């Protein structure tokens, strides 16, 4: 996990802190959140304007953060599908 200016790990909800092992990357600080990156991918915004081009290439190549790659979205889609 990378830190962001003005953000504290103590601000994470207790349910997250209690269920996950978080590793803060030393010396890494990003001004953008993963939420912003996910929104950018889904809206078609150029990621190279937000993250390093190598990171953008990895996100595109791995198909990360697309609506159909999100488990939450898949479960919602299944629940809306009429039974045959």
FIBASE-204901 format. One record per residue: residue number from 1; residue in one letter; chain; y negated, z negated, x of N, C-alpha, C, CB in turn. Coordinates in steps of 0.001 Angstrom, whole numbers. Glycine has a CB too. Layout:
% residues N
NUM | A | A | Y | Z | X | Y | Z | X | Y | Z | X | Y | Z | X
...
This chain:
% residues 84
1 | X | A | 1150 | 0 | 844 | 0 | 0 | 0 | -1222 | 0 | 897 | 8 | -1202 | -964
2 | X | A | -2187 | 832 | 560 | -3440 | 881 | 1307 | -4482 | 43 | 581 | -3933 | 2346 | 1482
3 | X | A | -5327 | -591 | 1334 | -6383 | -1373 | 700 | -7528 | -453 | 284 | -6893 | -2483 | 1653
4 | X | A | -8335 | -941 | -636 | -9543 | -229 | -1053 | -10703 | -1192 | -957 | -9407 | 346 | -2500
5 | X | A | -11867 | -697 | -566 | -13037 | -1578 | -499 | -13282 | -2243 | -1854 | -14290 | -787 | -55
6 | X | A | -13462 | -3553 | -1833 | -13760 | -4288 | -3052 | -12558 | -4624 | -3905 | -14706 | -3521 | -3856
7 | X | A | -11341 | -4317 | -3446 | -10134 | -4602 | -4222 | -9297 | -5636 | -3483 | -9311 | -3307 | -4475
8 | X | A | -8818 | -6627 | -4212 | -8007 | -7673 | -3622 | -6615 | -7664 | -4235 | -8670 | -9040 | -3810
9 | X | A | -5598 | -7873 | -3403 | -4237 | -7967 | -3925 | -4115 | -9117 | -4921 | -3234 | -8151 | -2776
10 | X | A | -4957 | -10123 | -4779 | -4936 | -11248 | -5717 | -5320 | -10796 | -7127 | -5887 | -12360 | -5242
11 | X | A | -5971 | -9641 | -7241 | -6388 | -9134 | -8550 | -5240 | -8460 | -9302 | -7537 | -8151 | -8385
12 | X | A | -4122 | -8210 | -8620 | -2977 | -7597 | -9294 | -2430 | -8547 | -10350 | -1872 | -7225 | -8278
13 | X | A | -1980 | -8015 | -11475 | -1393 | -8878 | -12498 | -211 | -9669 | -11941 | -948 | -8046 | -13704
14 | X | A | -38 | -10882 | -12429 | 1041 | -11743 | -11953 | 2400 | -11084 | -12115 | 1020 | -13066 | -12692
15 | X | A | 2605 | -10322 | -13213 | 3902 | -9670 | -13441 | 4221 | -8670 | -12338 | 3914 | -8963 | -14803
16 | X | A | 3202 | -8075 | -11739 | 3415 | -7143 | -10629 | 3708 | -7916 | -9353 | 2186 | -6226 | -10433
17 | X | A | 2905 | -8918 | -9089 | 3098 | -9709 | -7857 | 4459 | -10387 | -7843 | 1991 | -10767 | -7715
18 | X | A | 4946 | -10832 | -9007 | 6219 | -11546 | -9075 | 7429 | -10630 | -8968 | 6297 | -12320 | -10356
19 | X | A | 7292 | -9364 | -9316 | 8438 | -8449 | -9362 | 8511 | -7476 | -8206 | 8407 | -7682 | -10625
20 | X | A | 7482 | -7399 | -7413 | 7453 | -6377 | -6370 | 7195 | -7006 | -5003 | 6379 | -5322 | -6681
21 | X | A | 7723 | -6371 | -3994 | 7391 | -6732 | -2630 | 6343 | -5731 | -2168 | 8661 | -6734 | -1692
22 | X | A | 5174 | -6225 | -1886 | 4066 | -5356 | -1499 | 3824 | -5466 | -3 | 2784 | -5713 | -2283
23 | X | A | 3617 | -4324 | 618 | 3327 | -4288 | 2046 | 1977 | -3610 | 2222 | 4453 | -3541 | 2849
24 | X | A | 1006 | -4366 | 2699 | -320 | -3822 | 2947 | -317 | -3146 | 4310 | -1411 | -4932 | 2874
25 | X | A | -689 | -1874 | 4334 | -705 | -1115 | 5580 | -1897 | -1549 | 6426 | -757 | 409 | 5300
26 | X | A | -1650 | -2054 | 7630 | -2760 | -2513 | 8463 | -3642 | -1345 | 8915 | -2224 | -3269 | 9684
27 | X | A | -4925 | -1550 | 8817 | -5871 | -542 | 9283 | -6025 | 667 | 8380 | -5465 | -83 | 10612
28 | X | A | -5430 | 640 | 7203 | -5551 | 1765 | 6276 | -6398 | 1336 | 5096 | -4156 | 2261 | 5802
29 | X | A | -7456 | 2065 | 4874 | -8344 | 1766 | 3757 | -8734 | 3076 | 3092 | -9607 | 979 | 4228
30 | X | A | -8510 | 3165 | 1803 | -8817 | 4375 | 1058 | -9853 | 4071 | -17 | -7543 | 4970 | 432
31 | X | A | -10731 | 5011 | -270 | -11748 | 4823 | -1310 | -11259 | 5301 | -2676 | -13029 | 5562 | -932
32 | X | A | -10129 | 5959 | -2727 | -9617 | 6506 | -3975 | -8343 | 5759 | -4376 | -9346 | 8027 | -3839
33 | X | A | -8155 | 5597 | -5668 | -6960 | 4915 | -6152 | -5882 | 5935 | -6516 | -7298 | 4026 | -7369
34 | X | A | -4649 | 5482 | -6585 | -3547 | 6347 | -7006 | -3776 | 6832 | -8435 | -2196 | 5602 | -6900
35 | X | A | -4387 | 6003 | -9257 | -4695 | 6408 | -10638 | -5606 | 7625 | -10637 | -5358 | 5245 | -11421
36 | X | A | -6609 | 7629 | -9772 | -7514 | 8774 | -9684 | -6781 | 10026 | -9208 | -8677 | 8458 | -8742
37 | X | A | -5864 | 9860 | -8267 | -5083 | 11001 | -7772 | -4207 | 11547 | -8897 | -4207 | 10589 | -6549
38 | X | A | -3529 | 10657 | -9632 | -2685 | 11112 | -10753 | -3511 | 11861 | -11795 | -1973 | 9913 | -11414
39 | X | A | -4672 | 11349 | -12134 | -5546 | 12026 | -13105 | -5968 | 13402 | -12598 | -6793 | 11170 | -13397
40 | X | A | -6289 | 13481 | -11320 | -6703 | 14756 | -10732 | -5589 | 15786 | -10817 | -7125 | 14561 | -9274
41 | X | A | -4358 | 15371 | -10489 | -3224 | 16302 | -10554 | -3044 | 16796 | -11978 | -1923 | 15630 | -10049
42 | X | A | -3041 | 15885 | -12919 | -2810 | 16262 | -14320 | -3913 | 17122 | -14889 | -2660 | 15035 | -15167
43 | X | A | -5144 | 16972 | -14378 | -6257 | 17778 | -14897 | -6477 | 19064 | -14113 | -7526 | 16966 | -14885
44 | X | A | -5690 | 19265 | -13037 | -5810 | 20492 | -12255 | -6918 | 20476 | -11220 | -6027 | 21631 | -13163
45 | X | A | -7507 | 19310 | -10961 | -8563 | 19194 | -9952 | -7968 | 19408 | -8559 | -9264 | 17805 | -10039
46 | X | A | -8748 | 19998 | -7660 | -8305 | 20198 | -6273 | -8121 | 18856 | -5578 | -9319 | 21068 | -5492
47 | X | A | -6916 | 18573 | -5141 | -6656 | 17307 | -4457 | -7291 | 17260 | -3076 | -5165 | 17077 | -4340
48 | X | A | -7461 | 18420 | -2465 | -8047 | 18463 | -1123 | -9462 | 17891 | -1106 | -8062 | 19898 | -601
49 | X | A | -10093 | 17811 | -2281 | -11419 | 17198 | -2366 | -11328 | 15672 | -2373 | -12148 | 17686 | -3621
50 | X | A | -10129 | 15145 | -2582 | -9952 | 13702 | -2724 | -9144 | 13077 | -1597 | -9290 | 13403 | -4028
51 | X | A | -8141 | 13795 | -1107 | -7237 | 13256 | -84 | -7103 | 14260 | 1055 | -5841 | 12928 | -689
52 | X | A | -6525 | 13811 | 2141 | -6265 | 14677 | 3287 | -5434 | 15886 | 2834 | -5532 | 13893 | 4420
53 | X | A | -5719 | 17085 | 3357 | -4951 | 18271 | 2953 | -3434 | 18119 | 3110 | -5408 | 19455 | 3757
54 | X | A | -2972 | 17399 | 4132 | -1531 | 17193 | 4307 | -964 | 16338 | 3176 | -1243 | 16530 | 5669
55 | X | A | -1724 | 15364 | 2720 | -1294 | 14517 | 1602 | -1255 | 15359 | 325 | -2249 | 13287 | 1426
56 | X | A | -2277 | 16177 | 121 | -2313 | 17055 | -1056 | -1115 | 18000 | -1051 | -3632 | 17863 | -1094
57 | X | A | -808 | 18572 | 106 | 333 | 19492 | 208 | 1637 | 18780 | -133 | 417 | 20097 | 1622
58 | X | A | 1786 | 17544 | 320 | 3000 | 16782 | 7 | 3088 | 16507 | -1492 | 3028 | 15454 | 795
59 | X | A | 1988 | 16098 | -2104 | 1975 | 15796 | -3543 | 2341 | 17042 | -4336 | 585 | 15264 | -3987
60 | X | A | 1724 | 18180 | -3986 | 2043 | 19430 | -4689 | 3495 | 19841 | -4451 | 1098 | 20558 | -4236
61 | X | A | 3928 | 19801 | -3186 | 5277 | 20248 | -2835 | 6371 | 19416 | -3473 | 5447 | 20227 | -1353
62 | X | A | 6133 | 18107 | -3585 | 7137 | 17210 | -4169 | 7013 | 17134 | -5694 | 7003 | 15806 | -3567
63 | X | A | 5983 | 17768 | -6240 | 5799 | 17745 | -7690 | 5415 | 16370 | -8220 | 7057 | 18207 | -8369
64 | X | A | 4742 | 15585 | -7393 | 4374 | 14231 | -7805 | 3248 | 14236 | -8828 | 3966 | 13409 | -6596
65 | X | A | 3278 | 13249 | -9701 | 2191 | 12935 | -10633 | 1964 | 13948 | -11735 | 944 | 12784 | -9884
66 | X | A | 2845 | 14935 | -11869 | 2700 | 15849 | -13006 | 3179 | 15137 | -14248 | 3494 | 17176 | -12785
67 | X | A | 2650 | 15495 | -15392 | 3001 | 14810 | -16648 | 4502 | 14829 | -16875 | 2285 | 15464 | -17842
68 | X | A | 5161 | 15950 | -16588 | 6600 | 16026 | -16849 | 7437 | 15336 | -15786 | 7022 | 17462 | -16956
69 | X | A | 6809 | 14834 | -14703 | 7569 | 14107 | -13687 | 7454 | 12602 | -13893 | 7085 | 14484 | -12284
70 | X | A | 6694 | 12203 | -14873 | 6459 | 10782 | -15135 | 7537 | 10237 | -16070 | 5051 | 10563 | -15745
71 | X | A | 8243 | 9207 | -15652 | 9320 | 8640 | -16470 | 8802 | 8139 | -17799 | 10011 | 7508 | -15729
72 | X | A | 7609 | 7558 | -17811 | 7033 | 7057 | -19053 | 6823 | 8205 | -20029 | 5702 | 6328 | -18785
73 | X | A | 6301 | 9304 | -19520 | 6074 | 10476 | -20369 | 7402 | 11014 | -20907 | 5328 | 11579 | -19582
74 | X | A | 8434 | 11082 | -20053 | 9723 | 11595 | -20502 | 10289 | 10741 | -21624 | 10708 | 11655 | -19340
75 | X | A | 10172 | 9409 | -21512 | 10726 | 8555 | -22558 | 9936 | 8707 | -23842 | 10735 | 7092 | -22113
76 | X | A | 8615 | 8904 | -23748 | 7820 | 9133 | -24957 | 8211 | 10447 | -25608 | 6319 | 9131 | -24631
77 | X | A | 8436 | 11472 | -24813 | 8799 | 12786 | -25338 | 10130 | 12706 | -26063 | 8864 | 13829 | -24208
78 | X | A | 11112 | 12015 | -25465 | 12412 | 11878 | -26093 | 12310 | 11158 | -27422 | 13362 | 11145 | -25178
79 | X | A | 11481 | 10130 | -27497 | 11386 | 9344 | -28724 | 10714 | 10130 | -29842 | 10622 | 8055 | -28465
80 | X | A | 9952 | 11185 | -29508 | 9269 | 12001 | -30519 | 10103 | 13205 | -30944 | 7923 | 12474 | -29989
81 | X | A | 11214 | 13464 | -30244 | 12053 | 14608 | -30556 | 12888 | 14310 | -31799 | 12961 | 14963 | -29360
82 | X | A | 12805 | 15157 | -32823 | 13586 | 14891 | -34038 | 15081 | 14977 | -33768 | 13203 | 15874 | -35143
83 | X | A | 15839 | 14159 | -34458 | 17295 | 14173 | -34309 | 17864 | 15431 | -34920 | 17928 | 12934 | -34957
84 | X | A | 18915 | 15971 | -34320 | 19527 | 17221 | -34811 | 20456 | 16953 | -35961 | 20286 | 17933 | -33695
